[in-house]
Amino acid sequence: MSQVVFSSWGREVVDNRQGGDGEVEAVQRRLPVTFDGNQPIAAFMGWDGVVIKDPSIDVVAMAAEYAKRVQEDYCCAKCSPGKKGTKVMQDALARILAGQGSEQDLTTIEGLADLLQNCKCTLCATSVIPVVDTIKHFRNDYLAYISGENQPKGEHRYTVKLTAPCQSKCPAHIDIPSYIEEIKDRKYSEALATIRESMPLPAVCGRVCPHPCESACRRKNVDDSVNIMVLKRTASDYEWQHALQPPMQPKPRKDKTIAVVGAGPAGLTSAYYLALEGYPVTIYEALPEGYGGGMIAVGIPAYRMPRHILQRDIDIISSMGVEIKYDTRVGVDITLPELKEKFDAVLLAPGAHKSKPMGVEGEDQGYTGFLAGGIEFLREAYLGRPTGMGKKVVVVGGGNTAIDCVRVALREGAEESILLYRRTRKEMPADEWEIDGADEEGVRFEFLVLPTKILVDDNNQVTGVECVRMELGEPDDSGRRRPQPVEGSEFVVECDTVIPAIGQDPDLSFIPEDMGIEITRWKTVVTKTLPLQNAIGRDLQDDMGNALTRTLVTDCDGVFASGDAEIGPLTVVACVGNAHRAAKVIQRWLEEGEAYLDDDDLMEDIIWSLGVYDQDEKVAWLDSVERTNQDEVHGRERASKGNYSEVELGFKDSKAVQEAERCLRCYRVGMLAL
Amino acid sequence: MVSLTIDGKTVSVARGTTILEAARQLGITIPTLCWLQKVSPTGACRICAVEVEGVDRTMTACNTVVKDGIVVTTQSERLFTIRKQIVELLLVNHPLDCPVCDAGGECELQDITYAFGVNRPSFAAENVNPDTIDGWPLIQQVPSRCVLCEKCVKVCHETVGAQALLVNDRGDRAFIDKRLENCEYCGNCVQVCPTGTMISKTFKFKARPWELQKTASICTLCPSQCEVDVHTKQNQVCRVTSEDGETVNNGSLCIGGFFAHGFLNSEKRLTSPLKKRVDGQQPLDWDEALSSVVEKAATAGGEACAGLTGGRLGNEEYYLFQKLFRAGFGSNNIDSEARFGYLRGIEVLQSALGLGGASHLPDRIGQVDAVVVVGADPTSEAPLVDWQIQQACRVGDGKLILANQRKVKLNQYANTPMVYRPGSEVALVNALTKLVLEQDGADDDFLGRYLGNVDELKSFYAAVDLGQAIEATGVSAKTLQDAAGYLVKAESVAVVFGGEVLRGPMSAEATRALVNLALVCGALHGDIGGLFPLDEKGNLAGAIDAGVAPGLLPGQQAYGQAGGQFASSWGVDLPQQGKDANQILHGIEAGEIRFLYLAGVNPLLAFPQAARWRKALEKVEFLVVQDILASELTSMADIVLTGAGNFEKSGSVTGLGGRVGYLKPAVSPVGESRPDFEIFAGLLAKVQRDSAPASLAAVQTEMKDLSGLYEDVCFTASGRRFCYRKGWKPVDGSLRFAPAEGVAQLPELVLLTGASMFQFGSTTTFSPGTATVAPTGQFLVNPADALSCGVNDGALIKVSAAGEEIQGAIKLSDDVPRGVLFAPANFADLPVRQLIPEGNLVGVSIAKA
């Protein structure tokens, strides 16, 4: 039998109240059965309809509660129909619930539903949708209240969350519509404050974020997504370009202390939010002073992320009361058990800085010119140390690190920079604009090529890579077509340097085995999860195939994990989101003795799982303003030897305002009844 | 261009135009409530909803940009219903207090309710309107009347740049709140409010809008000279407003324009001429008063007579004042308050550029790529310039390069905010000029064409020592480099400088340095940008133009050269020598000056060495004071002549950039007092025996003929028209670079004086409105300085310099750096200029009082 009693989700009505087993696929697959592994979800109300799973739910009371929360907690009041209309709706429902309503109230609400479609944004306009659904499909329940037959029972509790497609999709869950509106209003400092509520590295994520938010931008359904990332850069650049001091003030100092392993995006983020709460945080960073930032610093070259701007974000975090001990490698200069002893809590955020082996003949022979790996190459180049690179450089791989390597090789003076990739350009995991950037700078691409052997001369100096041509076969698990060698197609790419850049793993050798911290077979730290299963009994997962809802607590009490070493090598923004949650969990653990996820965290995960963005939605809007892209420096000179000047130039303020005007402010309110 | 169809009519408009603007071009009116042309569209009220073919929802005309080929419908049954329902919603819990609401009769909500025929409530909800906010000074906020159109928020944020107003709370409880510490009390929120939500407390319950008579005139409190409408009832000024779109200030006003006119109705107004007798000052009639002045002047003789004026009078009045002295009393001992600031800059601009004031109208600032502000607080000295900077640097993409001795409001918007050490302004400006030249950012075409000695300029700046500049100014090399970088990139630049430079110890050199910077960075090369000297006094430019200075004749003509023309026209011999204000002071002390005529100026507050002036005024044999308000100064006078306020008289005034506007009397002068023009004309007629007093028109003709300045100017009293002084254009190769050097060495702790943001001269301290927010003067003190002398916020301190001492309360502020105290010079109860021997600052010592 279906677990759904009634659903109008997705504007499709499935009504099993009189029996029947109609299913709603989205609900069945993406909505968990329980809220937290324990409390069953009785109903969900939101922008796309209402889902009822518990037949005992009081639909009228639920609708009244939803309307109240929309009006009192979320309605921004910045348009007349929204401000006043949702208040009229709230009061009409409250009257009905109190036994003082009339059928006219129902007519009023249905009439308002049309009027609210003229609202400035979608918050109030989408909020009337589930309410009207209940009136339409549960009219008798309303009439029973109106006639006095029904009394509120109050058996369920509700949990509500404001979201938006972009905000839900953003791993850091930045309140994107809000900061865009603030930019539209030329309130750049306020926009930055909004960003910082969920993102303490705005200058970084305003530049190098793969911006998954833009893939969930409803404006895309009209013409093209809003340039969300560069608007973030605008807000962040405004501050230093006007010599403004960041306004954050940490709370009074607390006694319990926290150690963080690694000054990368995850370590810095959790340190920032804990420091704001008043906790003294000490970060242990293996690299020397001036080279903080973890993978942002060593993995993202300066032409994408200028160092003084990265350093400013780090300095701001330090100024919140975070101490960064540079040149201190945990496991070498201090042990993890020592940290555990010295601090009340420890967060492991070491990142993933060890290149994966390529699996090619000769790679383990110590040949001159065969470098350790892409990330090591970028790190040495950044630190200004000899990289071992020659004049003709081959990079093997298809991710962003491989692209960074070929582009850095040019800036380090390579005469030729060649990228070998075993599939086609289309399958490259690197961001499209990064590939275009390399192309423009004169990188040579060899697609559908598999290196098989490193060729050397008598002195063991690399002279080339033997390769075989590939062709694409059937799609694999990831949906990408599997490359297969073409027999007899062997050929040689001459070079003096080979850089394997096919991925990185965390180096967790600093974690002693006897601490009880488990490691996955992908070399990430195991953290505790909540068993959230969907209606067909499958565990819900995040984008990376990890359990949807993780507490970031390791198996060792007081030790937490975050970042690439917890999620697996991913993006800065994913680390920020994950580390922000780690900070909250650590704080709860320190203050309440229990590391748990609160309602808001759970709602965030559940709403993400349910999906806020619908790529098939027909969005009515006049497409009269095209997306604005930032200017950039063009020409090969931008990659000339030693030229690490920033390539992308950001927006002028007026362009930013124009781009911000394109935002449709797709706020939505979701409410669960438990 | 983009073509579209609206209600069946086709129109072609520029890309980026909104549907609302396109409709207006066709003469189609789409109803609006939250739309305000001078700010960005908000889209709050949704009343301008229109239908666009192919788009399955309504779009709001105010913020929807047109697209080629779209077909728009602005009137339909559906749209009417939507609009009407929105109005019905807006009226939910709107109080029925229209009869006592200040906006009654000029309320847009009333109008739109009437237009849509909403005559009964359709919706109901619990009333959650917050209570009326009475706690804000000058402005009352009535949330229950608010439609949350956000016009006030927008104008506060975009036009004024105060960022005081905001929307607070959520849902139907939301209301307009204020960060009081940011408020400039400009009243623009009151002006743009479509309902009676934002109420002027000074106007509340004074009159119904339809009872008021409106007279177009000019606010003369500062050189912005905004165009205003003076609303009067029963010969009282009830309020002052300004019209968007039609005025040079685009309807915006500051606290001076909006709230400061109360001095006109002050009980301290002088109502008739007075004469000092043994038993105090007693009224006397005008004829006697004028005769007595003429007689005493004649007795003293030309060489012993002197006259001084301030920035309050009109152009014709200044003209007659100097004529009265030169042709009537045979004295060239005339000067004005400009001696201590503005004129020092003008003398340099005249000699360097042949420029008698700002090079351009202030609206040329609004479009520039970069604004340089040195030693000025435009917010206090000329708010219109602040609004133009907001336009250039916040609405536009202009960069703001700001350098002052203390932080001012504009600091928050500056790309390179600099606080330089007092006395180091020349070093600072020279460093900027050098860096612009070094970065190949000089405007070489312009320099090559107009400057005769470009090489000298280049070699001078090549030799400027950057290290010394950094040392002297305390500004970092990086900031200077960044500032120069912005100037190099800018196509158009405006250079603004004000009281801190002009009244400062280095005024002439600093002005010269700024002239050089303006030449090099391209501020003078076109229609956009320019060079703008500011000084907070309203019509000093008019005084200088009229020749109220011993070295100048009307038209800023050199006294020595143009004298003949005036002598023959006036039929007199002009006196040879003339004393300036400083020499007049010496002259009184030496007994050489025995007759002193102060017309609209108060040396006790407005002049440096005010203490010395007090003694001199006590000493002078015969003191004539012409003023409108009773003060310590008028009580010292042998004869008080009672003039008129700016809204009580006719005549022209000259604002920033040489814009000549015309005052129109909105009310008649109080009691027996007279327009200052009539007083001067009466005196001149008496001197010239039996001739009838000159008419305003006759004087204007004479000014035009003799000054060579107003040829393009039409002095007209009809409608809102203004004219400009002739534009500035040098002859090829005629300009000469002159070096500017020097740093004033100052003691460790200095007192810096300047203008209050809320007061204009001392006149407005008599206005209840401005007195509400700035009742008295205070010393701004850096917390570290306060700590070292052991005082807290609000404590009384003694500030002493050169044997003089004054007491006042302190306000701790990071806006002043260590070693600098700031105090406004507007307040009689904090007469800071008593301590100042020259210029605007002095080394002081402070102690707990």
HADDOCK unambig.tbl for C-alpha pairs under 7 A between the chains (distance, minus, plus):
assign (segid A and resid 71 and name CA) (segid B and resid 171 and name CA) 4.93 0.50 0.50
assign (segid A and resid 72 and name CA) (segid B and resid 170 and name CA) 5.99 0.50 0.50
assign (segid A and resid 72 and name CA) (segid B and resid 171 and name CA) 5.25 0.50 0.50
assign (segid A and resid 73 and name CA) (segid B and resid 170 and name CA) 6.19 0.50 0.50
assign (segid A and resid 74 and name CA) (segid B and resid 170 and name CA) 6.43 0.50 0.50
assign (segid A and resid 75 and name CA) (segid B and resid 170 and name CA) 5.72 0.50 0.50
assign (segid A and resid 75 and name CA) (segid B and resid 171 and name CA) 4.74 0.50 0.50
assign (segid A and resid 76 and name CA) (segid B and resid 170 and name CA) 5.36 0.50 0.50
assign (segid A and resid 76 and name CA) (segid B and resid 171 and name CA) 5.95 0.50 0.50
assign (segid A and resid 77 and name CA) (segid B and resid 170 and name CA) 6.04 0.50 0.50
assign (segid A and resid 77 and name CA) (segid B and resid 171 and name CA) 5.00 0.50 0.50
assign (segid A and resid 77 and name CA) (segid B and resid 172 and name CA) 6.59 0.50 0.50
assign (segid A and resid 77 and name CA) (segid B and resid 174 and name CA) 6.23 0.50 0.50
assign (segid A and resid 78 and name CA) (segid B and resid 44 and name CA) 5.66 0.50 0.50
assign (segid A and resid 78 and name CA) (segid B and resid 148 and name CA) 6.88 0.50 0.50
assign (segid A and resid 79 and name CA) (segid B and resid 44 and name CA) 4.16 0.50 0.50
assign (segid A and resid 79 and name CA) (segid B and resid 45 and name CA) 5.62 0.50 0.50
assign (segid A and resid 80 and name CA) (segid B and resid 44 and name CA) 6.24 0.50 0.50
assign (segid A and resid 80 and name CA) (segid B and resid 45 and name CA) 5.15 0.50 0.50
assign (segid A and resid 80 and name CA) (segid B and resid 46 and name CA) 6.98 0.50 0.50
assign (segid A and resid 80 and name CA) (segid B and resid 86 and name CA) 6.81 0.50 0.50
assign (segid A and resid 80 and name CA) (segid B and resid 90 and name CA) 6.66 0.50 0.50
assign (segid A and resid 81 and name CA) (segid B and resid 86 and name CA) 6.08 0.50 0.50
assign (segid A and resid 81 and name CA) (segid B and resid 89 and name CA) 6.88 0.50 0.50
assign (segid A and resid 83 and name CA) (segid B and resid 171 and name CA) 5.24 0.50 0.50
assign (segid A and resid 83 and name CA) (segid B and resid 172 and name CA) 5.30 0.50 0.50
assign (segid A and resid 84 and name CA) (segid B and resid 89 and name CA) 5.87 0.50 0.50
assign (segid A and resid 84 and name CA) (segid B and resid 90 and name CA) 6.94 0.50 0.50
assign (segid A and resid 84 and name CA) (segid B and resid 172 and name CA) 5.99 0.50 0.50
assign (segid A and resid 85 and name CA) (segid B and resid 89 and name CA) 6.75 0.50 0.50
assign (segid A and resid 87 and name CA) (segid B and resid 125 and name CA) 6.56 0.50 0.50
assign (segid A and resid 87 and name CA) (segid B and resid 172 and name CA) 6.29 0.50 0.50
assign (segid A and resid 88 and name CA) (segid B and resid 123 and name CA) 6.87 0.50 0.50
assign (segid A and resid 88 and name CA) (segid B and resid 124 and name CA) 6.27 0.50 0.50
assign (segid A and resid 88 and name CA) (segid B and resid 125 and name CA) 5.18 0.50 0.50
assign (segid A and resid 91 and name CA) (segid B and resid 125 and name CA) 5.93 0.50 0.50
assign (segid A and resid 91 and name CA) (segid B and resid 126 and name CA) 6.93 0.50 0.50
assign (segid A and resid 115 and name CA) (segid B and resid 82 and name CA) 6.43 0.50 0.50
assign (segid A and resid 118 and name CA) (segid B and resid 58 and name CA) 6.35 0.50 0.50
assign (segid A and resid 120 and name CA) (segid B and resid 43 and name CA) 6.74 0.50 0.50
assign (segid A and resid 120 and name CA) (segid B and resid 44 and name CA) 6.81 0.50 0.50
assign (segid A and resid 241 and name CA) (segid B and resid 415 and name CA) 5.69 0.50 0.50
assign (segid A and resid 242 and name CA) (segid B and resid 413 and name CA) 6.49 0.50 0.50
assign (segid A and resid 242 and name CA) (segid B and resid 414 and name CA) 5.70 0.50 0.50
assign (segid A and resid 242 and name CA) (segid B and resid 415 and name CA) 4.22 0.50 0.50
assign (segid A and resid 242 and name CA) (segid B and resid 416 and name CA) 6.46 0.50 0.50
assign (segid A and resid 243 and name CA) (segid B and resid 415 and name CA) 6.68 0.50 0.50
assign (segid A and resid 243 and name CA) (segid B and resid 416 and name CA) 6.87 0.50 0.50
assign (segid A and resid 620 and name CA) (segid B and resid 55 and name CA) 5.54 0.50 0.50
assign (segid A and resid 620 and name CA) (segid B and resid 56 and name CA) 5.14 0.50 0.50
assign (segid A and resid 620 and name CA) (segid B and resid 57 and name CA) 6.01 0.50 0.50
assign (segid A and resid 621 and name CA) (segid B and resid 55 and name CA) 5.93 0.50 0.50
assign (segid A and resid 622 and name CA) (segid B and resid 55 and name CA) 6.25 0.50 0.50
assign (segid A and resid 624 and name CA) (segid B and resid 65 and name CA) 6.04 0.50 0.50
assign (segid A and resid 624 and name CA) (segid B and resid 66 and name CA) 6.16 0.50 0.50
assign (segid A and resid 624 and name CA) (segid B and resid 67 and name CA) 5.01 0.50 0.50
assign (segid A and resid 652 and name CA) (segid B and resid 397 and name CA) 6.44 0.50 0.50
assign (segid A and resid 653 and name CA) (segid B and resid 397 and name CA) 5.97 0.50 0.50
assign (segid A and resid 654 and name CA) (segid B and resid 396 and name CA) 6.24 0.50 0.50
assign (segid A and resid 654 and name CA) (segid B and resid 397 and name CA) 6.24 0.50 0.50
